Amino acid sequence: MNLERYFLFYFMKLASALDNNPDGVYNHYKRGNVAVRSKPTATNGTCREFETDVMVGDISRKMKGTACRVNNEWELKELYR
């Protein structure tokens, strides 16, 4: 299993949700045995709190955190389960 590839999908989908979705609205992605679901939950200036679910095969992880826009890119400030 190439975990680096899955992390790339995860971060691309999370960034898309942070860029485009209003608070509380999920962004969904599924390809093969990988599924990612992300939503911003709160916005505070250039920072957004988020929740995301990642499933690879039968392994599932739910994560929450905060990301902030810095130099037009999202930087993770907090990440926890």
N, C-alpha and C positions, 0 to 999 in steps of 0.2 A: 504494500500500500504506500503510495507516494503522498505523505502527509503535507509536504510543502505545496503541492498542487492544490490540495483541499483548502489550506489556509489562504491561498491566493483567491480562490473562489469566494471564501468567506469574507475576506476584506473588501473585495470588489462589490459584493452584494450589500455589505454593511455601509460602505461609502455611498452607494446609490440610494439606499434608504435615507441616510442622513442628509443627502443633497436634495432629495425630491419629495419625501413623504412628510405630511403633517404629523404632529404627535399622535400616537395611537394607531397609525395605519401601517400594516405589515407590507414588506417586500418579500416575495416568495421566489425561490429558485430550486429547481430539481433537475438533476442530470445523472442518469445511471443510479448508482447507489448513494449519491450525495444529495442532501436536501438542506437548504438554509432558509431560515425565516427570521427577518430582522425588522424592528420598528423603533423609531425614536419615541421616547416617552415624555420628555420635557425639553424645553429650549430655554437657555439662559444666555443671552448675548450671542457669542460665537461658539458656545458649547452646547452639546446635546447629550442628554442621557439616553441610553438605549437598552433594549433587551434583544437577545438573539438566541435561536435554537439551531444547533448544527447536528445533523445526523449523517454518519458515514456507515453504511451497512447497518448493523444492529447496535452501533455505539452512538449514544446521544449525549449531548452536552447543552445545558442552558447557561447562558452567561449574561451578565449585566455590566454596564460601565458608563463612562463618560468620555466623549471625544470632543476636541476643540479644533476649530479651523485656525491653522497657522500657516501663513504664506500660501494660501489657497489649497492646502492639503489637510486631511483629517489626521490628528495625532491623538492616540489613546492616552488618556490621563488616568483612568481607573478601569480595571477589569477584574471582575470577581464572579464567583458562581453562587 
